[in-house]
Amino acid sequence: MAVTEQAPRGQLWHGRFAGGPAEALQALNDSLPFDRRLWREDIEGSRAHVTMLARVGVLSEDDRAAICAALDTVADELAAGTFAFAPGDEDIHTAVERRVTELTPVGGRLHTGRSRNDQVATDLRLWTRGAIDEIAGLALALGRTLWRRAVEAGDAHLPGYTHLQQAQPVALAHHLAAHAWALTRDVERLLDARRRVDVSPLGAGALAGSSLPLDPELSASLLGFGAVFENSLDAVSDRDFVVETLFALALLGVHLSRIGEEIVVWASTEFGFVELDDAYATGSSMMPQKKNPDVAELARGKAGRLIGDLTGLLATLKGLPLTYNKDLQEDKEPLFDAVDTVRLTLLAVDGMLATAVFRTDVMARAASSPYAAATDLAEWLVMRGVPFRSAHAVVGELVRRSVAGEGDLVDLVAADERLGPEAARLLEAGASVHRRTTRGGGAPAVVADQLGRLRARLDELAAALPPSSGSPGTAGAPEEGRG
């Protein structure tokens, strides 16, 4: 394998090595293809670092101004896509520093009192913080779409299912709200993880701090962090915040997968509960009649990818000693992938649900089976003093007889001396759905109260999002044409 005769000066350790790295090492080691999306955070962290160095007297004000001006130029070049990466730029941190040293003779002072270990951790925390804000905002937007569609559903009802078997009728609004409540928990998890992301490691150095009079509290304040590291060893080795974020994203993906699975079923010819807008469905290359729920299927499929991102990083971390190890370079790709995947899935699922047409007439017909009110019959007997197990057996026997062809369930109930015509009226179409009147139940009147609480919770979570979260689709997004 070819080895360069002399280590390129662009590499941060060129003074220690007489020769350059092997091509295989260079290819394996370089993270620039994926970590270049951290350039904004790297420049932001560098500005804060040199400002802190000037405040504590390690850098002069002139040096600080020159370095910050160079950082501004680098930011402009990266934003415009004119930044020229060099062969020795193994990562975005090296590239930024190399370019700064080209722009100003004092650029070599940028890295004073800083290691790539605390630098990388700082950049990734800044990026993750912004990504969480964006994803939480998109999840809340989907929750609001579900809330709006629930309000629009009114008294429409459909069968509720357990084991994918018809169980009891519920309001369509109740069903849609169930998915929205799950999303509120996803946002809560993201915001909870954000508290532990929001800790500055800048100033921890390579692992043991610094002999220079650094001020980590000032650096943290300049970067808007809510807390500062307590232990330098922990600061540079900690990737718990990435794992927590990946878990929150994976579980959010699982919830989106569940929505997707239901839409796949509901859109089938056999169910026919929903008609998808043409913009959120695809056709077949062979069968002209097909309308496929690809958004729903991809939402279902992406969950496996998100689970893989989480478990992959956990496996990477499980055997690492303190402190920094190059294995930690493997933290970024799963995080970037998970954020990108969830972002796109949330946007697509939101659009799919916002434009879907719910066929409430088909739903109502499916929910009209008298068998769906079997529990109501048992509870009717309970209210008349019959022990529930006995009532369950009475109704179960009548259902068995009806299924065996002995007669219509309504007629069998009306003729049974333990039940009779009054109980048989419970089996009328639509009667059962209005009887679930306990808190959180599926009756339309109760659901109306629930929807008020849901809206209040969505508003509360929206208010908890930082004002800097910005508009959806921006924070943490990859650069156009970049890795």
C-alpha positions in Angstrom: 0.0 0.0 0.0 1.4 3.4 -1.0 2.6 5.7 1.8 3.3 9.4 1.2 7.0 10.3 1.8 6.2 13.2 4.1 3.1 13.9 6.2 1.1 16.7 4.7 1.2 19.9 6.8 -2.6 20.1 6.7 -2.9 17.1 9.0 -3.1 18.1 12.6 -0.4 15.7 13.8 2.2 16.2 11.0 4.9 17.2 13.5 4.9 13.8 15.2 5.1 11.7 12.0 7.9 11.5 9.5 5.7 9.9 6.8 2.1 10.2 5.7 -0.7 7.8 6.3 -1.3 4.8 4.1 -4.1 5.2 1.5 -6.2 2.6 3.3 -5.9 4.4 6.6 -6.6 7.8 5.0 -9.8 6.4 3.4 -10.9 4.7 6.6 -10.1 7.6 8.8 -11.5 10.5 6.8 -15.0 11.6 7.9 -15.3 14.6 5.7 -17.9 13.0 3.4 -20.4 13.0 6.2 -19.3 15.4 8.9 -19.0 18.4 6.6 -22.6 19.2 7.4 -21.3 20.3 10.8 -19.6 23.3 9.3 -21.9 25.9 10.7 -21.6 24.5 14.2 -17.8 24.2 13.8 -17.5 27.8 12.9 -19.9 28.9 15.6 -17.9 26.9 18.2 -14.6 28.4 16.9 -15.9 31.9 17.2 -17.0 31.3 20.8 -13.6 29.6 21.6 -11.4 32.5 20.3 -13.7 35.0 21.9 -13.2 33.2 25.2 -9.5 33.1 24.7 -9.4 36.8 24.1 -11.5 37.5 27.2 -9.1 35.5 29.4 -6.0 37.1 27.9 -4.6 34.2 26.0 -5.3 35.9 22.7 -5.1 39.6 21.8 -8.2 41.4 20.6 -6.4 41.9 17.2 -5.8 38.2 16.9 -9.4 37.4 17.8 -10.7 39.9 15.3 -8.4 38.5 12.5 -9.4 34.9 13.3 -13.2 35.8 13.4 -12.9 37.6 10.1 -11.3 34.6 8.6 -14.0 32.4 10.0 -16.6 34.7 8.4 -14.9 34.2 5.1 -14.9 30.5 5.5 -18.6 30.5 6.4 -19.3 32.5 3.3 -17.4 30.1 1.1 -19.0 27.1 2.5 -22.5 28.6 2.3 -21.9 29.6 -1.4 -20.4 26.2 -2.2 -17.1 27.7 -3.3 -15.0 26.3 -0.5 -12.1 24.3 -1.9 -11.4 21.2 0.1 -7.8 20.0 0.2 -6.5 16.4 0.1 -5.4 16.7 3.8 -8.8 17.7 5.0 -9.8 14.5 6.8 -12.8 16.2 8.5 -14.6 19.5 8.5 -12.7 20.6 11.6 -9.4 20.2 9.8 -10.7 21.9 6.7 -12.0 25.0 8.5 -8.8 25.4 10.5 -6.6 24.8 7.5 -8.5 27.5 5.6 -8.3 30.0 8.5 -4.5 29.6 8.6 -4.4 30.4 4.9 -6.4 33.5 5.4 -4.6 35.0 8.4 -1.1 34.6 9.8 -2.5 34.2 13.3 -4.8 31.3 12.2 -2.6 28.8 14.0 -3.8 30.2 17.3 -7.4 29.1 16.7 -6.8 25.7 18.2 -5.2 27.0 21.4 -6.5 25.3 24.5 -8.8 23.0 22.4 -8.7 19.4 21.2 -10.7 17.9 18.4 -12.1 15.7 21.2 -14.0 18.6 22.9 -14.4 20.4 19.6 -16.2 17.5 17.9 -18.4 16.9 20.9 -19.4 20.6 21.0 -20.2 20.7 17.3 -22.3 17.5 17.5 -24.2 18.8 20.5 -25.0 22.1 18.8 -26.2 20.2 15.7 -28.2 17.7 17.7 -29.9 20.5 19.7 -31.1 22.2 16.5 -32.2 18.9 14.9 -34.3 18.0 18.0 -36.0 21.4 17.8 -36.9 20.9 14.2 -38.1 17.3 14.5 -40.1 18.2 17.6 -41.7 21.0 15.6 -42.6 18.7 12.7 -44.0 16.1 15.1 -46.2 18.7 16.6 -47.3 19.8 13.2 -48.4 16.2 12.5 -50.2 16.1 15.8 -52.1 19.3 14.9 -53.1 17.7 11.5 -54.4 14.7 13.4 -56.3 17.0 15.8 -57.8 19.0 12.9 -58.9 15.8 11.1 -60.4 14.5 14.3 -62.4 17.7 14.7 -63.6 17.4 11.1 -64.7 13.8 11.7 -67.5 14.8 14.0 -69.6 11.8 15.0 -68.2 9.5 12.4 -67.4 6.0 13.8 -65.7 2.8 12.7 -64.8 -0.5 14.3 -62.1 -0.5 16.9 -59.8 -3.5 16.6 -57.8 -5.8 18.8 -55.8 -8.6 17.2 -57.0 -6.9 14.0 -60.4 -8.3 14.7 -63.4 -6.1 15.1 -63.9 -5.4 18.8 -66.0 -2.3 19.7 -67.1 0.7 17.7 -65.2 4.0 18.4 -65.4 7.5 17.0 -63.1 8.2 14.1 -62.0 11.3 16.0 -61.0 9.0 19.0 -58.9 6.9 16.7 -57.1 9.8 15.1 -56.5 11.4 18.5 -54.9 8.3 19.8 -52.1 8.7 17.3 -51.8 12.4 18.2 -51.4 11.6 21.9 -48.5 9.2 21.0 -46.8 12.0 19.1 -47.1 14.3 22.2 -45.1 11.7 24.1 -42.5 11.6 21.3 -42.1 15.4 21.6 -41.8 15.1 25.4 -39.0 12.5 25.0 -37.2 14.7 22.5 -37.4 17.8 24.7 -36.3 15.7 27.7 -33.3 14.4 25.7 -32.6 18.0 24.6 -31.9 18.9 28.3 -29.0 16.5 28.3 -27.8 17.5 24.9 -27.7 21.1 26.1 -24.4 20.7 28.0 -21.2 22.3 26.7 -18.0 20.1 26.6 -15.9 22.9 25.2 -12.9 23.4 27.5 -12.5 19.8 28.4 -9.6 19.6 26.0 -8.3 16.2 24.9 -9.5 14.6 28.2 -8.0 16.4 31.2 -8.7 20.1 30.8 -6.0 22.6 30.2 -3.2 24.4 32.0 -4.3 27.6 30.2 -6.8 29.9 32.1 -9.8 28.8 30.0 -13.3 29.8 30.9 -15.7 27.0 29.9 -18.7 28.8 31.5 -18.1 31.8 29.1 -17.8 29.5 26.1 -21.0 27.7 27.1 -22.8 31.1 27.5 -21.6 32.3 24.1 -22.9 29.2 22.5 -26.3 29.3 24.3 -25.7 26.1 26.2 -27.8 25.6 29.4 -25.1 23.8 31.4 -21.3 23.1 31.4 -19.5 19.8 31.8 -18.6 18.6 35.2 -15.9 16.1 34.4 -13.5 16.5 31.5 -13.1 12.7 31.0 -16.9 12.3 30.7 -17.3 15.4 28.5 -15.2 14.1 25.6 -16.4 10.4 25.8 -20.1 10.9 26.5 -22.4 10.0 23.6 -25.4 9.3 25.7 -27.0 12.3 24.2 -26.8 10.7 20.7 -28.2 7.4 21.9 -31.1 9.2 23.7 -31.9 11.2 20.6 -31.7 8.0 18.4 -34.1 6.2 20.8 -36.6 9.1 20.7 -36.3 9.1 16.9 -36.7 5.4 16.7 -39.8 5.3 18.9 -41.2 8.2 16.9 -40.5 6.2 13.8 -42.3 3.2 15.3 -45.4 5.4 15.9 -45.2 6.6 12.3 -44.9 3.0 11.2 -48.1 2.1 13.1 -49.9 5.0 11.3 -48.5 3.7 8.0 -49.7 0.1 8.7 -53.2 1.3 9.5 -53.4 3.4 6.3 -52.2 0.4 4.3 -55.0 -1.7 5.7 -57.6 1.1 5.5 -56.7 1.9 1.9 -57.1 -1.7 0.8 -60.1 -2.7 -1.4 -61.2 -5.1 1.4 -61.5 -2.2 3.9 -62.0 0.9 1.8 -61.9 3.2 4.8 -59.7 5.9 3.2 -59.0 7.3 -0.2 -55.5 8.8 -0.6 -54.8 11.9 -2.5 -53.0 11.3 -5.8 -50.1 13.4 -4.6 -49.4 10.9 -1.8 -49.9 7.6 -3.7 -48.3 5.8 -6.6 -49.4 3.6 -9.5 -48.2 0.3 -11.0 -46.0 0.0 -14.0 -48.1 -2.9 -15.2 -51.5 -2.8 -13.6 -53.4 0.4 -14.6 -56.0 0.1 -11.8 -53.5 0.2 -9.0 -53.2 3.1 -6.4 -50.5 2.2 -3.9 -50.1 3.7 -0.5 -46.3 4.1 -0.8 -46.0 6.9 1.8 -47.6 4.6 4.4 -45.5 1.6 3.3 -42.3 3.6 3.5 -43.2 5.0 6.9 -43.6 1.5 8.0 -40.4 0.4 6.4 -38.2 3.2 7.7 -38.8 2.1 11.3 -36.5 -0.8 10.8 -33.8 1.5 9.6 -34.2 3.8 12.6 -34.0 0.8 15.0 -30.8 -0.2 13.3 -29.3 3.3 13.7 -30.0 3.0 17.5 -28.8 -0.5 18.0 -25.7 0.0 15.8 -24.4 2.9 18.0 -25.2 1.0 21.2 -23.1 -1.9 20.0 -20.3 0.5 19.1 -20.3 2.2 22.5 -20.7 -0.9 24.7 -17.0 -1.8 25.0 -15.2 1.6 24.9 -12.9 2.6 27.7 -12.5 6.2 28.8 -12.0 8.5 27.1 -12.0 9.3 23.4 -11.6 6.5 20.9 -11.8 6.7 17.2 -14.8 4.4 17.3 -16.8 7.5 18.4 -16.5 8.7 14.8 -19.3 6.2 14.2 -21.8 8.4 16.1 -22.5 10.8 13.3 -23.8 8.8 10.4 -26.6 7.0 12.3 -27.6 10.3 13.9 -27.6 12.2 10.6 -29.4 9.3 8.9 -32.1 9.1 11.6 -32.8 12.8 11.6 -33.0 12.9 7.8 -35.3 9.8 7.8 -37.6 11.1 10.4 -37.8 14.6 8.9 -38.9 13.3 5.5 -41.2 10.7 7.0 -43.0 13.3 9.2 -43.5 15.6 6.2 -44.8 12.9 4.0 -47.1 11.4 6.5 -48.5 14.8 7.5 -49.3 15.5 3.9 -50.9 12.1 3.4 -53.2 12.5 6.4 -54.0 16.2 5.6 -55.3 15.3 2.2 -56.8 11.8 2.8 -60.6 11.4 2.3 -62.1 9.2 5.1 -65.0 7.1 3.8 -67.1 7.4 6.9 -70.0 5.6 5.3 -68.0 2.5 4.7 -66.6 2.8 8.3 -70.1 3.1 9.7 -71.3 0.0 7.8 -68.4 -2.0 9.1 -69.2 -0.9 12.6 -72.8 -1.8 12.4 -72.4 -5.5 13.1 -74.5 -6.5 16.2 -71.6 -8.6 17.4 -69.6 -5.3 18.1 -72.1 -4.6 20.9 -71.6 -7.9 22.7 -69.8 -6.2 25.6 -72.7 -3.7 26.0 -75.1 -6.7 26.4 -72.9 -8.1 29.1 -72.6 -4.8 30.9 -76.4 -4.4 30.6 -76.7 -7.6 32.6 -74.1 -6.4 35.1 -76.2 -3.3 35.8 -79.0 -5.7 36.7 -77.0 -7.6 39.2 -75.5 -10.4 37.1 -71.8 -11.1 37.9 -69.7 -10.1 34.9 -68.4 -13.7 34.3 -71.9 -15.0 34.2 -73.0 -12.2 31.9 -70.1 -12.8 29.6 -71.1 -16.5 29.4 -74.7 -15.6 28.6 -73.8 -13.3 25.8 -71.1 -15.6 24.5 -73.5 -18.4 24.2 -75.9 -16.3 22.1 -73.1 -15.2 19.9 -72.1 -18.8 19.4 -75.6 -19.8 18.5 -75.9 -17.0 16.0 -72.6 -17.8 14.3 -73.7 -21.4 14.1 -76.8 -20.4 12.1 -79.5 -20.7 14.8 -80.7 -17.1 14.1 -79.9 -13.5 13.9 -78.2 -12.2 17.1 -80.8 -9.4 17.5 -83.6 -12.0 17.5 -81.9 -14.3 19.8 -81.3 -11.5 22.3 -84.9 -10.3 22.1 -86.2 -13.8 22.7 -83.9 -14.5 25.6 -85.7 -14.1 28.9 -82.5 -12.8 30.6 -82.2 -10.0 28.0 -85.3 -9.2 25.9 -86.3 -6.4 23.5 -84.8 -3.6 25.6 -81.4 -5.2 25.5 -81.8 -6.0 21.8 -82.0 -2.2 21.1 -78.4 -2.0 22.2 -77.5 -3.8 19.0 -78.9 -1.2 16.7 -76.4 0.4 14.3 -74.5 3.2 15.9 -76.0 2.7 19.4 -72.9 1.2 21.0 -70.5 3.9 20.0 -72.4 6.5 22.1 -72.2 4.4 25.3 -68.4 4.7 26.0 -68.8 7.7 28.2 -66.0 7.2 30.7 -63.0 9.6 30.6 -60.9 9.0 27.5 -63.5 6.8 26.1 -64.7 6.5 22.5 -68.2 8.2 22.6 -68.4 11.3 20.5 -69.4 13.5 23.4 -66.5 12.4 25.5 -64.1 12.7 22.6 -65.1 16.3 22.2 -63.7 17.0 25.7 -60.6 15.0 24.9 -59.9 17.0 21.8 -59.9 20.1 23.9 -57.3 18.7 26.2 -55.3 17.4 23.2 -55.2 20.9 21.6 -54.1 22.4 25.0 -51.3 19.8 25.2 -50.1 20.5 21.7 -50.1 24.2 22.4 -48.2 23.6 25.7 -45.5 21.6 23.9 -45.3 24.2 21.1 -44.6 26.9 23.7 -41.9 24.7 25.2 -40.0 24.7 21.9 -37.1 27.2 21.8 -37.8 30.3 19.7 -34.6 29.5 17.8 -36.0 26.3 16.4 -36.9 28.1 13.2 -39.1 26.9 10.4 -39.5 23.2 9.6 -37.0 21.7 7.2 -34.0 23.9 7.9 -32.3 23.0 11.2 -29.8 20.2 10.7 -30.5 19.7 7.0 -27.7 18.5 4.9 -26.0 20.9 2.5 -27.1 20.8 -1.1 -24.7 18.6 -2.9 -22.8 17.6 0.2 -22.4 14.4 2.1 
